[in-house]
Amino acid sequence: MLGILVISLANTIVGTNRHIEKPFAQNPLFALASLDQPSQLGTSDPPIIHWNKTYGGTSDDRGESIQQTSDGGYVIAGETWSFGAGGPDFYLAKTDADCNIQWNKTYGGPLYDQAYSVIQTSDGGYALSGRTGSYGAGFYDFWLVKTDASGNMQWNKTYGGSNEEEASSVLEAFDGGYVLAGYTNSYGAGGYDFWLVKTDGLGNAQWNKTYGGIGLDLAYSASQTADGGYIVAGYTSSVAGMGLEIWLVKTDSDGNQQWAQNYGGVSDDVAYSVRQTSDGGYVAAGWTNSFGAGGRDYLIVKTDGSGDHQWNKTYGGAMRDEVYSLIQSGDGGYLLAGPTWSFGAGSADFWLIKTDEVGDAEWNITLGGANEDFATSVRQASDAGYIIAGYTSSFGAGSYDVWLVKLAPTGITLPITVADYDGLWHRVDFDILLTASSAIGEVAETFYRINDGPTKTVSVNGQPRITVESASNKLEYWSVDIFGYQEIPKILNEIKLDKTAPSGSIAIDQDASYTNSTAVTLALSAFDATSGIRQVRYSNYDSWNSEPWEESVDTKPWTLLSGDGTKTVYYQIEDNAGWLSNHCDTIVLDTTPPSISADTPTDAASISTSTLSFNVSAKDLESGITKVELCLDGDLGQNMDAVSEDRYSLTVLELIDGSHTWYAKAYNGAGTVTTMSTRSFTVQTGQGLQSYYSVLTILGLLALLVLAYYFIKRKRKQSNVENA
């Protein structure tokens, strides 16, 4: 936590209540017919973008106010959640003329501290105003922070009561003191009142005044006027029967109200910015819900020196459009800045409208990305260009980052750099030629970055060379002229380089060695990680003539050349870069069945032994014999053994006497089967009669045993009788 001296105004501050002027009964605002497209606003081309920068951390950082400093640089004030002591803290950043950060500081405590306005003071330092929840007497208090030229805090003061106060503007008074403008909920006549606080050069309160009625009266902007007084703008709900009305309050140098005027229609109308104009009148800008084309439209109101309405204009589309900042430009016209939800690239975009001295649009421009981008403050730079501050969620490092955009003076053109790339695939490392030109002077240097790498220059590093194999190489390039005007970087995406041929494979019939048919199936693969596969083709010949190109597939039916023998299918792959790769697979075509013939036993042979060898001859000249099966008496599945080239044998034991049949089957590598004709033979070994006699002998012995049993049993029975 910063060691901040916190001083609050006493609760005895008494507000000076002023009656609000009645709304225009005879002179209501009339809305300019708003246009559907921002491109229709004005006939001139908008200025070119000189540069843009984002600042912030990984969280939420917002720019609310910007001023050009005496050294030609800029000072930005806002709030940061990424840095500091609490969430959020006052944020102050100082840049050079090209918006390169020179230093930044945070100020605050553990609660909410938000800066809305910054000025460079006459001593070269800075004064920031906003609201603080970390210090003071109430929920929020006015907070004024004074720093030296390096952003080091010199002193700070809080002002407020027990409720809520917010200081939206800080001014350096002609006497060297400060004036804070905003609103208070602690003092005054209503719920919220305009509040003006005047201090000396050390921040000690000299006087304060409130302005308002019984409703809500909130001030958002103030300017010191040529007569030493102040003009304050915001809105009021204290006008009976009306919604929110734009309210201007003019005071003298002591804060005494000289006049007050309200402007608006039957709905809500709010002013966020006010300036005294070169003719002594005033101009206020904000938004209107009473007039225009959309829910809220840009609104500018011009008055004379007494606050009497002179003219007003609206600009907008079908959705929401709000002016947050307004300046009178050097040519007497006006520049309005804020967010638009009706136009642009994202949810909300920066929207700038330049008008002439009577509010007619001269040009407009939207700036932003795909998300939300809010313009909050605009100033005319010393070179007659414009500097716009705000915050963005489309670019930068965090959820929101501070965003500064510099527009070049009208009539200035930036350098133009052209990249010579044909958009086609390249197969070797190649250079992209960058050619730069400037309509207002010479080009000082051309810069580039490849694939978000280090920044290089053409003069030192040569032309950008693409060396990485990718379909999405990226080249960012820009040039700077001798006056320091930098071209908005351009980006070439999808720069294509593929230095490697595709890979692939082919397999015939699941990588089989043989086939007995010319109709086969090709299993295929083709891959290229960089440029992808463009097309493929097939051939039965080792040359490529008129074979058609086709889309890559995983499987494909194919017809081999006829005639037995080794066949080759060729497969060529082309990727999108034009690289070719060649692949092939072979298979033996064998459409001729294998031959098989019986050797022994001969047909109708008579065999006198129960053991018998069966012998056959089998041959296949292309795919060879894979197996031979013996079929004996109708039983299948007995594989015969190869005993010599083309000869196969199987010995069968314990053949029984009688008639038998047999044949054999030969299988080749291509899966074709040949079955030989059936042969017969008879086995006559006599083993059957011997078995018959053996059975009779056994039966006779069994009968004798039975007779002996019964004879012995009878003899025992007789003996028992005689003994009795």
C-alpha positions in Angstrom: 0.0 0.0 0.0 1.3 3.5 -0.8 1.8 5.8 2.1 -0.9 8.2 1.1 -2.0 11.2 3.3 -5.7 11.1 3.2 -7.6 14.3 3.9 -11.4 14.5 3.6 -13.6 17.6 3.5 -15.6 18.2 6.6 -19.2 17.0 6.6 -20.3 20.6 7.1 -20.0 21.3 3.3 -23.2 23.0 2.3 -24.4 22.6 -1.3 -25.6 25.5 -3.3 -28.9 24.4 -4.8 -29.9 25.9 -8.1 -33.2 25.5 -9.9 -33.0 23.8 -13.2 -34.2 25.7 -16.3 -37.4 24.2 -17.8 -37.0 22.2 -20.9 -37.4 23.8 -24.3 -41.2 24.1 -24.8 -41.0 26.0 -28.1 -37.6 24.9 -29.3 -37.2 21.1 -28.9 -34.2 19.2 -30.3 -34.6 17.9 -33.8 -32.7 14.8 -34.7 -30.7 14.5 -37.9 -31.9 11.6 -39.9 -29.4 8.9 -38.9 -27.8 6.8 -41.6 -27.9 3.0 -41.7 -24.2 2.6 -42.6 -21.3 4.6 -41.1 -19.7 4.8 -44.6 -22.4 7.2 -45.6 -21.4 9.7 -42.9 -19.4 12.3 -44.7 -17.8 12.5 -48.1 -14.1 12.6 -47.2 -11.8 9.8 -46.5 -10.8 9.4 -42.9 -7.2 9.9 -41.9 -4.9 7.0 -42.0 -3.9 5.1 -38.8 -0.4 6.3 -37.8 0.1 3.6 -35.2 -1.6 1.8 -32.4 -0.4 0.3 -29.1 -1.8 -1.8 -26.2 -0.6 -1.7 -22.6 -1.5 -4.0 -19.8 -1.1 -7.2 -18.0 -3.1 -10.5 -17.8 -6.1 -8.9 -16.1 -8.3 -5.8 -16.7 -6.6 -2.5 -17.6 -8.5 0.5 -19.0 -7.5 3.9 -20.4 -10.0 6.7 -19.5 -8.1 9.9 -20.3 -5.3 11.1 -22.4 -3.3 14.3 -22.9 -0.4 15.3 -25.1 2.6 16.4 -23.0 5.0 19.3 -23.5 7.7 17.0 -24.8 5.4 15.7 -27.6 4.6 12.4 -25.8 1.4 11.4 -24.1 0.1 10.7 -20.6 -2.7 8.2 -20.0 -4.7 7.7 -16.9 -7.2 4.9 -16.1 -7.4 1.9 -13.9 -5.5 -1.4 -13.6 -6.4 -4.8 -12.1 -3.1 -6.3 -13.3 -0.8 -4.2 -11.2 -0.8 -2.2 -7.9 -2.0 -2.9 -4.4 -5.7 -3.6 -4.9 -8.4 -4.1 -7.4 -8.4 -1.8 -9.3 -5.8 1.0 -8.7 -5.2 4.4 -10.4 -2.9 3.8 -13.4 -0.7 6.5 -15.0 1.5 5.9 -18.0 3.9 8.2 -19.9 5.0 7.5 -23.5 7.2 9.2 -26.1 5.7 10.7 -29.3 5.5 7.2 -30.8 3.7 5.9 -27.8 6.6 3.8 -26.5 6.3 3.5 -22.7 8.7 5.6 -20.7 7.3 4.8 -17.3 4.1 3.8 -15.6 2.8 4.1 -12.0 0.0 2.8 -9.9 -1.6 4.5 -6.9 -4.2 3.0 -4.6 -5.1 0.8 -1.7 -6.9 -2.5 -1.2 -10.3 -1.5 -2.5 -11.5 0.2 -5.7 -9.5 3.2 -6.9 -10.3 4.4 -10.4 -8.9 7.4 -12.3 -11.1 9.2 -14.9 -9.1 12.3 -15.8 -5.5 13.5 -16.1 -3.8 16.8 -17.0 -0.2 17.9 -17.2 0.3 20.7 -14.7 2.2 24.0 -15.2 5.1 22.6 -13.2 5.6 19.7 -15.6 4.0 17.1 -13.3 0.5 15.6 -13.5 -2.8 15.7 -11.7 -5.2 12.7 -11.7 -8.8 12.7 -10.4 -11.3 9.9 -9.9 -12.8 8.0 -7.1 -11.4 6.0 -4.2 -12.9 3.3 -2.1 -9.6 2.7 -0.2 -9.4 6.1 1.5 -11.6 9.0 2.5 -14.8 9.3 4.6 -17.4 7.5 2.5 -18.2 4.6 0.2 -16.4 6.5 -2.6 -14.7 9.9 -2.4 -13.2 12.3 -4.8 -9.5 11.6 -5.0 -6.9 14.0 -6.4 -3.4 12.7 -6.9 -0.5 15.1 -7.7 2.8 13.8 -9.1 6.1 15.1 -10.4 7.2 14.8 -14.0 8.3 11.2 -13.4 5.0 10.1 -11.9 6.2 10.1 -8.3 3.4 11.1 -6.0 3.9 14.5 -4.3 0.6 14.6 -2.4 -3.0 13.4 -2.6 -6.3 14.5 -1.1 -9.7 13.0 -0.8 -13.0 15.0 -0.6 -16.4 13.7 0.3 -18.9 12.7 2.9 -20.3 9.4 4.2 -21.9 8.3 0.9 -20.6 8.3 -2.7 -18.6 10.9 -4.7 -16.9 10.6 -8.1 -14.6 13.1 -9.7 -14.8 12.7 -13.5 -12.8 15.8 -14.4 -9.7 17.7 -13.1 -8.7 21.2 -14.3 -5.8 23.4 -13.4 -7.3 26.8 -12.5 -5.8 30.1 -13.7 -4.5 30.7 -10.2 -2.5 27.4 -10.0 -5.1 25.6 -8.0 -7.3 22.7 -9.1 -11.0 22.2 -9.8 -12.6 18.8 -9.5 -16.0 18.2 -11.2 -18.3 15.2 -10.6 -21.2 14.3 -8.5 -22.0 13.7 -4.8 -24.5 11.6 -2.9 -23.4 13.1 0.5 -24.3 16.7 -0.1 -26.8 18.8 -2.1 -30.5 18.8 -2.6 -31.2 15.4 -4.2 -30.2 11.9 -4.5 -27.1 12.9 -6.5 -26.0 16.4 -7.4 -23.4 18.0 -9.5 -20.4 18.8 -7.3 -17.6 21.3 -8.0 -14.6 21.5 -5.6 -11.9 24.2 -5.9 -8.5 23.7 -4.2 -5.2 25.6 -3.9 -2.0 24.4 -5.5 -1.5 21.9 -2.6 -5.0 20.4 -2.8 -6.4 22.2 0.1 -10.1 22.8 -0.5 -11.0 26.5 -0.9 -14.7 26.2 -1.8 -17.2 23.7 -3.1 -20.6 24.0 -4.6 -23.4 21.6 -5.5 -26.0 22.0 -8.2 -29.2 20.0 -8.6 -32.7 19.3 -7.7 -34.6 16.5 -6.0 -33.7 13.9 -8.6 -30.5 12.5 -10.0 -28.0 15.1 -11.3 -24.7 13.6 -12.3 -21.8 15.6 -13.8 -19.3 13.8 -16.1 -17.3 16.7 -17.7 -16.1 20.2 -17.0 -14.0 22.8 -18.8 -12.6 26.2 -17.7 -14.1 29.0 -19.7 -12.3 32.1 -21.1 -13.8 34.3 -18.4 -12.3 32.2 -15.6 -15.5 30.3 -14.8 -16.5 26.8 -15.5 -18.9 24.9 -17.7 -20.1 21.5 -16.3 -22.1 18.9 -18.2 -23.9 15.7 -17.4 -27.6 14.8 -17.0 -30.5 15.6 -14.7 -33.7 13.8 -13.8 -35.0 16.7 -11.7 -37.1 18.1 -14.5 -40.7 17.2 -13.8 -42.3 14.9 -16.4 -39.2 14.3 -18.3 -36.6 11.4 -18.5 -32.9 12.0 -18.2 -32.0 15.4 -19.7 -28.6 16.8 -20.8 -27.8 19.5 -18.3 -25.2 22.3 -18.6 -24.3 24.5 -15.7 -22.2 27.7 -16.1 -20.5 29.2 -13.1 -18.2 32.1 -12.4 -14.6 31.6 -11.1 -16.0 31.1 -7.5 -18.4 28.4 -8.5 -21.5 30.6 -8.4 -24.0 29.4 -10.9 -24.7 31.9 -13.7 -27.1 29.8 -15.7 -28.2 26.3 -16.3 -29.9 24.7 -19.3 -31.3 21.3 -20.0 -31.8 19.8 -23.4 -33.6 16.6 -24.5 -36.7 14.9 -25.6 -39.3 12.6 -24.0 -36.8 9.8 -23.3 -33.3 9.8 -21.9 -30.5 12.1 -23.1 -27.0 12.2 -21.5 -23.9 14.3 -22.0 -20.4 12.9 -21.2 -18.2 15.7 -22.6 -18.4 19.5 -22.8 -16.1 22.2 -24.3 -16.2 25.9 -24.8 -16.1 26.7 -28.5 -14.0 29.2 -30.4 -17.1 31.5 -30.9 -17.6 31.7 -27.1 -20.5 29.2 -27.1 -20.5 25.6 -25.8 -20.7 22.2 -27.3 -21.8 19.0 -25.4 -21.9 15.5 -26.6 -23.2 12.2 -25.3 -26.1 10.0 -26.4 -29.8 10.3 -27.0 -32.6 7.8 -26.7 -35.1 10.5 -27.7 -34.0 11.0 -31.2 -32.0 9.2 -34.0 -32.1 5.8 -35.5 -31.3 3.4 -32.7 -31.6 2.6 -29.1 -28.9 5.2 -28.3 -27.3 7.4 -30.9 -24.4 9.8 -30.8 -25.7 13.3 -29.9 -23.9 16.7 -30.2 -25.6 19.9 -29.0 -24.3 23.4 -29.8 -25.3 26.5 -27.8 -24.4 30.1 -27.7 -22.6 31.8 -24.7 -25.7 31.8 -22.7 -26.6 28.2 -23.2 -29.3 28.9 -25.7 -29.7 26.0 -28.2 -28.3 26.7 -31.7 -28.3 23.2 -33.3 -27.9 19.6 -32.6 -27.2 16.4 -34.6 -27.5 12.7 -34.1 -25.5 9.9 -35.7 -25.9 6.2 -35.3 -27.4 2.9 -36.4 -30.0 0.4 -35.2 -28.2 -0.5 -32.0 -26.3 1.5 -29.3 -23.8 4.3 -30.0 -22.5 6.6 -27.3 -20.1 9.6 -27.4 -17.6 9.6 -24.5 -15.3 12.3 -25.6 -15.5 15.5 -27.7 -13.1 18.1 -28.9 -13.2 21.1 -31.2 -10.6 20.7 -33.9 -8.2 23.3 -35.3 -10.5 23.9 -38.3 -13.5 24.8 -36.2 -15.2 21.5 -36.6 -15.7 18.7 -34.0 -14.4 15.2 -33.4 -16.6 12.8 -31.4 -15.3 9.5 -30.0 -16.9 6.6 -28.2 -18.1 3.0 -28.7 -20.5 1.8 -31.4 -22.5 -1.4 -31.3 -24.1 -0.6 -34.6 -21.1 -0.7 -36.8 -17.6 -2.2 -37.0 -16.0 -5.6 -36.6 -16.9 -6.7 -33.1 -19.4 -6.4 -30.3 -18.3 -2.8 -29.7 -15.7 -0.8 -31.7 -14.1 2.6 -31.4 -16.1 5.1 -33.5 -14.8 8.5 -34.5 -16.9 11.1 -36.4 -15.4 14.3 -37.7 -17.9 17.1 -38.4 -17.7 20.7 -39.8 -18.5 23.7 -37.6 -22.3 23.1 -37.9 -22.1 19.3 -37.1 -22.3 17.9 -40.7 -20.3 14.8 -40.9 -17.1 15.0 -42.9 -15.7 11.5 -42.3 -16.0 8.6 -39.8 -14.0 5.5 -39.0 -14.5 2.4 -36.8 -11.5 0.7 -35.2 -11.5 -2.6 -33.4 -11.5 -6.4 -33.5 -13.8 -9.3 -32.9 -14.5 -8.4 -29.3 -15.2 -5.2 -27.3 -13.3 -2.0 -27.9 -14.2 1.3 -26.1 -12.9 4.7 -27.1 -13.0 7.0 -24.0 -10.9 10.0 -24.7 -9.7 11.9 -27.8 -7.3 14.9 -28.3 -5.9 16.6 -31.3 -2.1 16.1 -31.5 0.5 18.8 -32.1 0.9 17.5 -35.7 -2.8 18.0 -36.3 -3.5 14.3 -36.2 -5.6 12.8 -33.4 -4.8 10.5 -30.5 -7.6 8.3 -29.1 -7.4 6.4 -25.8 -9.6 3.6 -24.5 -9.5 -0.1 -23.8 -9.8 -3.3 -25.9 -10.6 -7.0 -25.4 -9.8 -7.7 -29.0 -6.0 -7.2 -28.7 -3.4 -7.1 -26.0 -2.4 -9.4 -23.2 -5.4 -9.4 -20.8 -9.2 -9.4 -20.6 -9.0 -5.6 -21.3 -5.9 -3.7 -22.2 -5.3 0.1 -22.5 -5.4 0.9 -26.2 -4.0 4.0 -27.9 -4.6 4.8 -31.6 -2.9 7.6 -33.4 -4.5 9.0 -36.6 -2.2 10.9 -39.0 -3.0 14.4 -40.0 -5.4 14.8 -42.8 -3.7 14.5 -46.2 -0.8 12.4 -44.8 -0.3 9.0 -46.5 1.6 6.2 -44.9 4.2 4.1 -46.8 2.9 1.2 -48.7 4.7 -2.1 -48.8 3.8 -4.8 -51.3 4.8 -8.5 -50.8 5.5 -10.5 -53.9 4.0 -13.9 -53.1 2.0 -15.9 -55.6 0.0 -17.8 -53.0 1.2 -21.1 -54.4 3.0 -24.0 -52.8 6.8 -23.9 -53.0 9.1 -26.9 -52.8 12.4 -25.2 -51.8 13.3 -22.3 -49.5 12.3 -19.1 -51.1 12.4 -15.3 -50.6 9.4 -13.0 -50.6 10.3 -9.7 -52.2 9.1 -6.6 -50.2 8.8 -3.4 -52.2 8.0 -0.2 -50.3 7.1 3.3 -51.5 5.9 6.6 -50.0 3.9 9.4 -51.6 5.3 12.0 -49.3 9.0 11.1 -49.1 11.5 8.3 -49.1 11.1 5.1 -47.3 13.6 4.9 -44.4 13.3 1.2 -43.6 11.2 -1.9 -44.2 10.6 -4.3 -41.3 9.3 -7.8 -41.1 8.7 -10.8 -38.8 8.4 -14.4 -39.8 6.1 -16.7 -37.7 6.1 -14.2 -34.8 9.9 -14.4 -34.6 12.3 -11.5 -34.1 11.8 -8.2 -36.0 14.3 -7.9 -38.9 15.0 -5.3 -41.5 15.5 -5.6 -45.2 18.6 -3.4 -45.2 20.4 -5.6 -42.6 18.9 -9.0 -43.0 17.8 -9.0 -46.6 14.4 -10.1 -48.0 12.4 -12.5 -45.8 13.2 -16.1 -46.6 10.7 -18.8 -45.9 12.4 -22.0 -44.7 9.8 -23.7 -42.5 7.7 -26.5 -44.0 4.1 -25.4 -43.3 0.8 -24.6 -44.9 0.5 -21.5 -42.6 3.8 -19.6 -42.5 3.1 -16.0 -41.4 4.8 -12.9 -42.6 4.2 -9.5 -40.9 5.7 -6.5 -42.6 5.7 -2.7 -42.6 7.7 0.3 -43.6 8.6 3.6 -42.1 9.2 6.8 -44.1 11.8 9.5 -43.4 9.3 11.5 -41.4 8.7 8.7 -39.0 5.2 7.7 -40.3 4.9 4.0 -39.9 2.7 1.8 -42.1 0.1 -0.3 -40.3 1.7 -3.8 -40.3 0.3 -6.1 -42.9 0.1 -9.8 -42.4 0.5 -12.6 -45.0 -1.0 -15.8 -43.7 -0.9 -19.3 -45.3 2.5 -18.9 -46.9 3.1 -22.5 -48.2 6.4 -24.5 -48.2 6.6 -28.3 -48.6 10.1 -29.7 -49.1 9.2 -33.4 -48.6 7.5 -35.9 -50.9 4.4 -37.7 -49.7 4.6 -41.2 -48.2 2.4 -44.1 -49.0 2.0 -47.9 -49.5 0.3 -50.4 -51.7 -0.5 -54.1 -50.8 -2.2 -56.5 -53.2 -4.8 -58.8 -51.6 -3.7 -58.0 -48.1 0.0 -58.5 -49.1 -0.6 -62.1 -50.4 2.2 -63.8 -52.4 -0.1 -65.6 -54.9 -3.4 -65.3 -56.5 -5.4 -67.5 -58.9 -7.4 -64.6 -60.3 -6.6 -61.4 -62.2 -9.3 -59.6 -60.0 -7.5 -58.4 -56.9 -8.0 -55.7 -54.2 -5.4 -53.0 -53.5 -5.0 -51.8 -50.0 -3.6 -48.2 -50.2 -2.3 -45.4 -48.0 -1.2 -41.9 -48.9 0.0 -39.2 -46.5 1.5 -35.8 -46.6 1.7 -33.8 -43.3 2.4 -30.4 -44.9 0.5 -29.9 -48.1 -1.8 -32.9 -48.2 -2.5 -35.4 -50.9 -3.8 -34.0 -54.2 -4.3 -37.1 -56.3 -3.1 -40.6 -57.1 -2.9 -43.0 -60.0 -2.3 -46.7 -60.8 -0.6 -48.8 -63.5 0.3 -52.3 -64.5 3.4 -51.0 -66.3 6.6 -49.4 -65.0 5.9 -46.2 -66.8 3.3 -43.4 -66.7 1.6 -42.3 -69.8 -2.1 -41.5 -69.9 -3.1 -43.1 -66.7 -5.9 -41.0 -65.1 -5.4 -39.2 -61.8 -7.9 -40.1 -59.1 -8.8 -39.1 -55.5 -7.0 -41.1 -52.9 -8.9 -44.0 -51.4 -8.1 -46.8 -48.9 -9.0 -49.7 -51.1 -9.5 -50.2 -54.8 -10.5 -53.2 -57.0 -7.9 -53.8 -59.7 -7.3 -56.2 -62.6 -3.9 -57.7 -63.2 -2.4 -58.4 -66.6 -3.4 -61.9 -67.8 -1.0 -64.8 -68.0 0.6 -66.7 -65.2 3.7 -65.3 -63.6 4.8 -62.4 -61.3 2.7 -59.3 -61.6 3.5 -55.8 -60.4 1.0 -52.9 -59.7 2.5 -49.4 -59.6 1.1 -46.6 -57.4 2.0 -42.9 -57.8 1.1 -40.2 -55.3 1.2 -36.4 -55.9 0.9 -33.9 -53.0 -0.4 -30.4 -53.3 3.1 -29.0 -53.7 3.7 -31.1 -56.8 5.9 -33.7 -55.1 5.6 -37.3 -56.5 6.3 -40.5 -54.8 6.2 -44.0 -56.4 5.3 -47.3 -54.8 4.6 -50.8 -56.0 3.7 -54.3 -54.9 4.1 -57.7 -56.6 2.1 -60.9 -56.6 2.3 -64.2 -58.5 -0.6 -65.0 -60.7 -1.2 -68.8 -61.0 -4.3 -69.8 -62.9 -3.1 -73.4 -63.7 -4.2 -76.1 -61.2 -1.5 -78.2 -59.7 -0.8 -81.7 -61.1 -1.1 -84.9 -59.0 -0.7 -88.6 -59.8 -0.7 -91.8 -57.7 2.4 -94.0 -57.4 1.6 -96.7 -54.9 -0.5 -98.7 -54.1 -1.6 -99.3 -57.7 -5.2 -99.5 -58.5 -6.9 -102.9 -57.5 -3.8 -104.0 -55.8 -4.0 -107.0 -53.3 -2.0 -106.3 -50.1 -0.9 -109.0 -47.7 0.2 -106.7 -44.9 -1.6 -104.4 -42.5 1.0 -101.6 -42.9 0.9 -99.7 -46.1 2.7 -96.6 -47.6 0.8 -94.3 -49.9 2.9 -92.4 -52.4 1.9 -89.7 -54.9 3.7 -87.2 -57.2 2.4 -83.5 -57.1 3.8 -80.4 -58.9 3.0 -76.7 -59.5 5.4 -74.6 -61.6 4.2 -71.1 -60.5 3.0 -71.1 -56.9 4.3 -74.4 -55.7 2.6 -77.2 -53.7 1.6 -76.0 -50.2 0.1 -79.4 -49.0 -1.1 -82.8 -50.1 -3.9 -84.6 -48.3 -4.6 -88.3 -48.2 -8.3 -89.4 -48.2 -8.6 -93.0 -47.1 -12.0 -94.7 -47.1 -13.7 -91.4 -47.2 -11.8 -89.8 -44.3 -10.1 -86.4 -45.0 -7.4 -84.3 -43.4 -4.3 -86.6 -43.3 -1.4 -84.5 -44.6 1.2 -86.4 -46.6 4.9 -85.7 -46.0 7.2 -84.4 -48.7 9.9 -87.0 -49.1 11.6 -85.6 -52.2 11.0 -83.0 -54.9 7.4 -83.4 -56.0 6.9 -86.7 -54.0 4.7 -87.1 -51.0 4.2 -90.2 -48.8 2.1 -91.3 -45.8 2.3 -94.7 -44.0 -0.9 -96.1 -42.5 -0.7 -98.9 -39.8 -3.1 -101.7 -38.9 -5.2 -101.8 -42.0 -7.8 -104.4 -41.6 -8.4 -107.1 -44.1 -10.9 -106.2 -46.8 -11.5 -103.7 -49.6 -10.4 -100.1 -49.3 -10.4 -96.9 -51.4 -8.1 -93.8 -51.5 -7.3 -90.6 -53.3 -5.2 -87.5 -52.7 -5.6 -83.7 -53.0 -2.9 -81.3 -54.0 -3.0 -77.5 -53.0 -0.9 -74.8 -54.7 0.1 -71.4 -53.3 -2.6 -69.6 -55.2 -5.3 -71.7 -53.4 -6.2 -74.0 -56.3 -6.9 -77.7 -55.5 -6.5 -80.7 -57.8 -8.0 -84.1 -56.7 -6.7 -87.3 -58.2 -9.0 -90.1 -59.3 -10.0 -92.7 -56.6 -8.1 -96.0 -56.4 -8.9 -99.2 -54.6 -7.0 -102.1 -53.0 -7.6 -105.2 -50.9 -5.9 -106.3 -47.7 -5.5 -110.1 -47.2 -3.3 -110.9 -44.1 -5.4 -113.9 -42.6 -5.5 -112.1 -39.3 -9.3 -112.2 -39.3 -9.6 -116.2 -39.2 -7.0 -116.5 -36.5 -8.9 -114.1 -34.4 -12.1 -116.2 -35.0 -10.5 -119.3 -33.6 -9.1 -117.5 -30.7 -12.5 -116.3 -29.7 -13.9 -119.9 -29.9 -11.1 -121.2 -27.7 -11.8 -118.6 -25.0 -15.5 -119.3 -25.1 -14.8 -123.1 -24.6 -12.6 -122.5 -21.6 -15.3 -120.3 -20.1 -17.9 -123.2 -20.5 -15.6 -125.7 -18.9 -15.1 -123.4 -15.9 -18.9 -123.0 -15.5 -19.5 -126.9 -15.6 -16.7 -127.4 -13.0 -18.3 -124.9 -10.7 -21.7 -126.6 -10.8 -20.1 -130.1 -10.3 -18.2 -129.1 -7.2 -21.2 -127.3 -5.8 -23.3 -130.5 -6.2 -20.8 -132.8 -4.7 -20.6 -130.6 -1.5 -24.4 -130.7 -1.2 -24.5 -134.6 -1.3 -21.7 -134.8 1.3 -23.7 -132.5 3.6 -26.7 -134.8 3.3 -24.8 -138.0 4.1 -23.2 -136.4 7.1 -26.6 -135.4 8.5 
